[in-house]
Amino acid sequence: MEKVIVYEKDTLYRDPFQITGYRFGTGEKSACIVGNTRGNENQQIFCCSQLVRRLKQMEAEGRVAQGHEIFVIPSANPYSVNIKKRFWGIDNTDINRMFPGYAQGETTQRIAAGIFDAVRDYRFGIQFTSFYMRGRFIPHVRMMQTGYEDAELAARFGLPYVILRRPRPFDTATLNYNWQIWGTQAFSIYTTDTDMIDRRSAQTAVEAILRFLATQGILTGPYQQGQVSRIVDDSNLSTVRAGAAGFFESLVEVGTYVGKGAPIARITDPCDGELLEEISAPEAGTVIFVHGEPMTYDNTAVFKLSNQ
C-alpha cells in the first residue's frame, strides 16, 4: 500500500488542505473508489476505511492481480467534515456539483479539478455517495443513463437493486457523470445511512466492491457470492408523499415488503400529538427509501417503493 497526496492547497489560517489516497498494486489503472465529497457523509468515509483495511490485507496475501492498480480516496472534503457542514464552509458550494472542475476557478472548482485529474483515467470508478434528501436506503447501485452505462455490469456487485435514472441538468457536474463521459465505467454505491455509521450496510457495500473487482480479474482468490440484482428504472419507483406536516414516524424499515393498503407511517401534530395522517402503501412492493428526518412537510417524498 502506498499513501499519496492527491491534491494540496495552502490556506491562510490552518494547515494545508490535503486530500489523500491509498494505492494498491501496480500497472493498469483498473479501479478507483471515492468516498465522501460532502461533510456529513460519515458513512461514506467509514466504508472507504473498511475497504482500505481489507485491500491492505489482500495485497499482503498477494491477491491484487498482477498488472492492476486500485486507488481509494476516502475523503474528498475533509474540511467540511471537520466543521460538520455538508457543503464547503466558505460559500456553501457542493464539490460534487463542480466536476470536471476548473484549475483557475473558485476553490471548490479547483478541488474538483485536482481530484478529477487523479481519477479520470481509471477503467472503473466507484463512488460512495448520498441522496439529496436525508433518509435510509436499501443498499444498491445507482447509475445515470448517459448512453455509456452498463446495467448488466453493475449487477455484478451483487446488491439487491441496480437503479437507473435519467440525468438532470445539475447532474452533468457530478463525478459519476463526468467519469462516464470521459470513458470510465462509473457506479454510485448507496448504503443505508449517511450521517451515522451503519456497520452492517458498510460491510455489505465493501463485500460488493470486492466481489465486483474479483469478477473483473482485478482481485484473485475466493469471494462471497452476492444476490441477483433487480434492474429498475427510477421513474418506475412509486413515490409516497406526506399529506400533512408534522412529526414523522415510519412503521417499516428499508427492505421490508409491504402489501397494498398496509400502514407504513404516521404523522402527528407537533404541539398536541393528534394524528394528522396515517400513510398507507399505494401498492405492494419493497421499501427502497424511508424519510430520515423527525419532521416532514406537506407533499414531501417520504417513501420509495419498488414492485419489482
MOSULJO-V464727 format. One record per residue. N is the residue number from 1. SS is DSSP state (A for helix, B for strand, O for the rest). PHI is phi in whole degrees, -180 to 180 (none if undefined). NEAR is the number of other ideal C-beta (glycine too) atoms within 8 Angstrom. Layout:
n,ss,phi,near
N,SS,PHI,NEAR
N,SS,PHI,NEAR
//
This chain:
n,ss,phi,near
1,O,none,9
2,B,-123,6
3,B,-94,7
4,B,-131,8
5,B,-90,8
6,B,-79,10
7,B,-151,11
8,B,-142,8
9,B,-144,10
10,O,-69,5
11,O,-127,8
12,O,-76,3
13,O,-121,3
14,O,-129,6
15,O,-61,5
16,O,-56,8
17,B,-74,13
18,B,-130,9
19,B,-114,15
20,B,-112,10
21,B,-136,13
22,B,-127,15
23,B,-108,11
24,B,-125,14
25,O,74,12
26,O,-140,4
27,O,120,8
28,B,-57,7
29,B,-75,8
30,B,-90,14
31,B,-148,15
32,B,-126,14
33,B,-121,15
34,B,-117,15
35,B,-90,14
36,B,-77,14
37,O,-115,11
38,O,-124,13
39,O,-69,15
40,O,-96,11
41,O,-86,14
42,A,-68,12
43,A,-62,18
44,A,-67,14
45,A,-65,13
46,A,-61,11
47,A,-58,15
48,A,-65,16
49,A,-62,9
50,A,-71,11
51,A,-68,13
52,A,-60,12
53,A,-60,8
54,A,-68,10
55,A,-67,14
56,A,-61,11
57,A,-66,8
58,A,-69,13
59,A,-65,12
60,A,-64,6
61,O,-87,7
62,O,77,6
63,O,-99,9
64,B,-84,13
65,O,-60,10
66,O,-61,5
67,O,85,6
68,B,-126,13
69,B,-120,12
70,B,-119,15
71,B,-127,15
72,B,-122,15
73,B,-115,18
74,B,-65,12
75,B,-139,11
76,O,-99,11
77,O,-150,13
78,A,-65,9
79,A,-63,10
80,A,-67,15
81,A,-63,12
82,A,-62,7
83,O,-101,8
84,O,56,7
85,O,-126,9
86,O,-63,6
87,O,-108,11
88,O,-60,14
89,O,-64,9
90,O,-79,5
91,O,-121,7
92,O,61,6
93,O,-91,10
94,O,-105,10
95,A,-58,15
96,A,-79,11
97,A,-125,9
98,O,-124,13
99,O,-81,13
100,O,-79,8
101,O,91,15
102,O,-148,10
103,O,-64,8
104,O,-110,4
105,O,-94,8
106,O,-69,8
107,A,-54,9
108,A,-68,12
109,A,-67,12
110,A,-68,14
111,A,-63,17
112,A,-61,15
113,A,-64,13
114,A,-64,14
115,A,-66,18
116,A,-66,13
117,A,-59,8
118,A,-83,11
119,A,-116,15
120,O,-75,11
121,O,-96,5
122,O,-83,12
123,O,-68,8
124,B,-122,13
125,B,-124,16
126,B,-126,14
127,B,-121,12
128,B,-83,16
129,O,-134,12
130,O,-134,10
131,O,-81,9
132,O,-72,3
133,O,-106,7
134,O,-74,8
135,B,174,10
136,B,-112,9
137,B,-115,12
138,O,-74,12
139,O,-56,13
140,B,-159,13
141,B,-103,16
142,B,-123,14
143,B,-134,16
144,B,-87,14
145,O,-88,9
146,O,-96,9
147,O,98,4
148,O,-112,8
149,O,-74,11
150,O,-137,8
151,A,-66,10
152,A,-65,7
153,A,-68,7
154,A,-62,14
155,A,-65,12
156,A,-74,10
157,A,-69,15
158,O,73,11
159,O,-90,15
160,O,-58,9
161,B,-135,13
162,B,-115,16
163,B,-108,13
164,B,-104,13
165,B,-147,11
166,O,-77,7
167,O,-69,10
168,O,-94,5
169,A,-53,5
170,A,-72,7
171,A,-70,10
172,A,-68,8
173,A,-106,10
174,O,-94,12
175,A,-63,16
176,A,-58,15
177,A,-61,15
178,A,-71,14
179,A,-55,12
180,A,-63,14
181,A,-63,8
182,O,-90,8
183,O,98,5
184,O,-94,14
185,B,-76,10
186,B,-111,14
187,B,-137,14
188,B,-107,12
189,B,-105,18
190,B,-108,11
191,O,-106,15
192,O,-68,11
193,O,-119,10
194,O,-128,11
195,O,-69,7
196,O,-102,7
197,O,-86,8
198,O,-116,10
199,A,-63,7
200,A,-65,7
201,A,-72,12
202,A,-64,14
203,A,-63,9
204,A,-60,11
205,A,-67,14
206,A,-63,12
207,A,-63,11
208,A,-64,15
209,A,-68,13
210,A,-62,14
211,A,-63,15
212,A,-62,13
213,A,-63,12
214,A,-68,12
215,A,-67,8
216,O,-96,10
217,O,77,8
218,O,-87,11
219,B,-116,12
220,O,-119,8
221,O,91,8
222,O,-70,2
223,O,-146,10
224,O,-72,6
225,O,-73,5
226,O,-103,10
227,O,-92,6
228,O,-82,4
229,O,-73,14
230,B,-96,9
231,B,-95,10
232,B,-131,12
233,B,-90,8
234,A,-57,10
235,A,-69,6
236,A,-92,7
237,O,-74,12
238,B,-87,10
239,B,-97,7
240,B,-106,12
241,B,-112,8
242,O,-71,15
243,O,-101,8
244,O,-156,8
245,O,-101,9
246,B,162,12
247,B,-67,9
248,B,-109,14
249,B,-127,8
250,B,-77,11
251,O,-103,7
252,O,-135,9
253,O,-103,8
254,O,-62,11
255,O,91,7
256,O,-79,8
257,B,-91,7
258,B,-123,12
259,O,-87,7
260,O,-62,7
261,O,87,5
262,O,-69,8
263,B,-68,8
264,B,-123,13
265,B,-164,13
266,B,-127,11
267,B,-122,17
268,B,-122,11
269,O,-67,10
270,O,-65,6
271,O,-101,4
272,O,-113,4
273,O,76,5
274,O,-70,6
275,B,-70,8
276,B,-96,9
277,B,-159,10
278,B,-109,8
279,B,-88,13
280,B,-114,8
281,O,-67,14
282,O,-72,7
283,O,-156,8
284,O,-75,8
285,B,171,12
286,B,-95,11
287,B,-76,17
288,B,-93,13
289,B,-142,12
290,B,-128,12
291,B,-51,15
292,O,-112,7
293,O,-95,8
294,O,-69,4
295,B,-125,9
296,B,-137,12
297,O,-98,7
298,O,-61,8
299,O,75,6
300,O,-77,9
301,B,-70,9
302,B,-113,13
303,B,-144,15
304,B,-130,11
305,B,-121,15
306,B,-118,13
307,O,-97,8
308,O,-105,6
//
